[in-house]
């Protein structure tokens, strides 16, 4: 059913091992049907990690070195074991893995200043952001209600979520429009909240 699509979004619960088994099965079957024409986009990696990801898929790094150089546990707090088989499959089959999330310094400044106090250089690196979807705002407000911090912290939370989604969307479009992504299909691995209800990354 999904094989005819150029983009396949697979939302996950980050610590659910069954979600990751489904992801691997989809990637494996897509690669079997379209050998050499599959790429994987991952929310779990930030843009500055792309060079390390490329070295991993080229077979230049062992797992320990990859974890060290990608700073996995600094950038993503779920156990690497959830993603090991997916990343090994990508390496074994020469599948591009695309880092989707923004650099940490940009995320930090967006969260702290709402973007108002950024340097011109950082502001110029932000993707165009649309915060007008009131339905997405209501869903995110419901999710945030379970977090500590109070109502005054919701706008920074919303801004960071939108930054993530707009950056992921921009990266997807950029890759598929590049020479390396020409003619390829992409399987996107993100948290479920980024793809549910018809908004989030797919809409953006």
C-alpha positions as CSV (number, residue, x, y, z in Angstrom):
1,X,0.0,0.0,0.0
2,X,2.7,2.5,0.9
3,X,5.2,1.4,-1.8
4,X,3.7,3.8,-4.4
5,X,4.4,6.8,-2.3
6,X,7.5,8.9,-2.7
7,X,7.4,9.9,1.0
8,X,6.4,7.4,3.7
9,X,6.1,8.8,7.2
10,X,6.3,6.4,10.1
11,X,5.4,8.0,13.4
12,X,6.9,6.3,16.4
13,X,6.7,6.2,20.2
14,X,10.5,6.6,20.7
15,X,10.8,3.8,23.3
16,X,8.4,1.3,21.8
17,X,10.5,-1.6,20.3
18,X,7.5,-2.7,18.2
19,X,7.4,0.6,16.4
20,X,11.0,0.3,15.4
21,X,10.4,-3.3,14.1
22,X,7.7,-1.9,11.9
23,X,10.0,0.8,10.7
24,X,12.7,-1.7,9.8
25,X,10.2,-3.9,8.0
26,X,8.9,-1.0,5.9
27,X,12.5,0.1,5.0
28,X,13.5,-3.5,4.2
29,X,10.5,-4.1,1.9
30,X,10.9,-0.7,0.2
31,X,14.5,-1.5,-0.5
32,X,13.6,-4.9,-1.8
33,X,11.1,-3.4,-4.2
34,X,13.2,-0.4,-5.2
35,X,16.9,-1.4,-4.7
36,X,19.2,1.6,-4.6
37,X,16.3,4.0,-4.6
38,X,15.5,4.4,-0.9
39,X,16.7,7.0,1.6
40,X,15.9,7.3,5.3
41,X,15.2,10.6,7.0
42,X,15.6,10.6,10.8
43,X,14.4,13.1,13.4
44,X,17.0,11.6,15.8
45,X,19.9,13.3,14.1
46,X,20.7,17.0,13.8
47,X,22.1,18.7,10.7
48,X,25.7,19.0,12.0
49,X,25.7,15.1,12.4
50,X,25.2,14.6,8.6
51,X,29.0,14.2,7.9
52,X,29.2,11.4,10.6
53,X,26.1,9.7,9.2
54,X,27.6,9.7,5.7
55,X,30.8,8.1,7.0
56,X,28.7,5.5,8.9
57,X,26.7,4.5,5.8
58,X,29.9,4.4,3.8
59,X,31.2,1.8,6.2
60,X,34.0,3.9,7.6
61,X,32.9,3.8,11.2
62,X,32.3,1.1,13.7
63,X,29.5,1.4,16.2
64,X,31.5,2.7,19.2
65,X,33.2,5.3,17.1
66,X,29.9,6.3,15.5
67,X,28.2,6.7,18.8
68,X,31.1,8.9,20.0
69,X,31.4,11.1,16.9
70,X,27.7,11.5,16.5
71,X,27.3,12.3,20.2
72,X,24.3,10.1,20.1
73,X,23.4,10.3,23.8
74,X,23.9,14.0,24.0
75,X,21.6,14.7,21.0
76,X,19.0,11.9,21.5
77,X,18.0,10.4,24.8
78,X,16.6,7.1,23.7
79,X,18.8,4.0,23.8
80,X,20.7,3.4,20.6
81,X,19.5,-0.2,20.7
82,X,16.1,0.9,19.4
83,X,17.7,2.1,16.2
84,X,20.7,-0.2,15.8
85,X,19.1,-2.6,13.3
86,X,17.8,0.2,11.2
87,X,21.1,2.0,10.9
88,X,23.0,-1.3,10.3
89,X,20.6,-2.1,7.5
90,X,21.2,1.3,6.0
91,X,25.0,0.8,6.2
92,X,24.8,-2.7,4.8
93,X,22.8,-1.6,1.8
94,X,24.4,1.8,1.2
95,X,21.2,3.7,2.0
96,X,21.5,7.4,2.6
97,X,20.4,8.5,6.1
98,X,19.4,12.2,6.2
99,X,19.7,14.2,9.5
100,X,16.5,16.2,9.9
101,X,16.6,18.2,13.1
102,X,18.1,21.7,13.5
103,X,21.4,22.5,15.2
104,X,21.1,22.7,19.0
105,X,22.3,26.3,19.2
106,X,19.5,27.5,16.9
107,X,16.9,25.5,18.9
108,X,18.2,26.9,22.1
109,X,17.9,30.5,20.9
110,X,14.5,29.9,19.5
111,X,13.3,28.5,22.8
112,X,14.9,31.3,24.9
113,X,14.1,34.4,22.8
114,X,11.2,33.5,20.5
115,X,13.6,34.3,17.7
116,X,13.6,38.0,18.6
117,X,17.1,38.3,19.8
118,X,18.9,36.1,17.3
119,X,22.0,37.2,15.4
120,X,21.4,38.0,11.8
121,X,23.4,35.0,10.8
122,X,21.2,32.6,12.9
123,X,18.0,34.2,11.9
124,X,18.9,33.9,8.3
125,X,19.4,30.1,8.7
126,X,15.9,29.5,10.0
127,X,13.3,27.9,7.7
128,X,10.1,29.8,6.9
129,X,7.7,29.0,9.8
130,X,3.9,29.0,9.7
131,X,2.2,29.1,13.1
132,X,-1.3,29.8,11.9
133,X,-2.7,26.3,12.2
134,X,-5.0,26.6,15.2
135,X,-5.8,22.9,15.2
136,X,-2.1,22.0,15.6
137,X,-1.8,24.7,18.3
138,X,-4.7,23.1,20.3
139,X,-3.2,19.6,20.0
140,X,0.2,20.8,21.2
141,X,-1.4,22.8,24.0
142,X,-3.1,19.6,25.2
143,X,0.2,17.7,25.0
144,X,2.0,20.6,26.9
145,X,-0.6,20.6,29.6
146,X,1.0,17.4,31.0
147,X,4.4,19.2,31.3
148,X,5.7,21.3,34.2
149,X,6.5,25.0,33.5
150,X,3.1,26.8,33.3
151,X,1.3,28.5,30.5
152,X,4.1,31.1,30.0
153,X,6.3,28.3,28.7
154,X,3.9,27.1,26.0
155,X,5.0,29.6,23.3
156,X,8.7,28.6,23.5
157,X,7.6,24.9,23.4
158,X,5.4,25.6,20.4
159,X,8.1,27.6,18.6
160,X,10.6,24.7,19.1
161,X,8.1,22.1,17.7
162,X,7.5,24.3,14.7
163,X,11.2,24.8,14.2
164,X,11.7,21.1,14.2
165,X,8.9,20.4,11.8
166,X,9.8,23.2,9.3
167,X,13.4,22.1,9.4
168,X,12.6,18.5,8.8
169,X,10.3,19.5,5.9
170,X,13.0,21.7,4.4
171,X,15.6,19.0,4.7
172,X,13.3,16.5,3.0
173,X,12.6,18.8,0.1
174,X,16.3,19.7,-0.2
175,X,17.4,16.1,-0.3
176,X,14.8,14.9,-2.8
177,X,15.6,17.8,-5.0
178,X,19.4,17.1,-4.9
179,X,21.4,15.0,-7.3
180,X,21.7,12.3,-4.6
181,X,18.0,12.2,-4.0
182,X,16.9,12.2,-7.6
183,X,14.4,9.4,-8.3
184,X,14.5,8.1,-4.7
185,X,11.8,7.4,-2.2
186,X,12.2,8.4,1.4
187,X,11.0,6.7,4.6
188,X,10.8,9.3,7.4
189,X,11.2,8.3,11.1
190,X,9.8,10.8,13.5
191,X,7.8,11.0,16.7
192,X,4.1,10.3,16.1
193,X,3.1,13.8,17.2
194,X,4.9,15.2,14.2
195,X,2.7,13.3,11.7
196,X,-0.7,12.9,13.3
197,X,-3.9,14.6,12.4
198,X,-2.8,15.7,8.9
199,X,-0.5,18.5,10.0
200,X,3.1,18.5,11.2
201,X,5.8,17.5,8.9
202,X,3.7,16.1,6.0
203,X,1.7,19.3,5.7
204,X,4.7,21.5,6.0
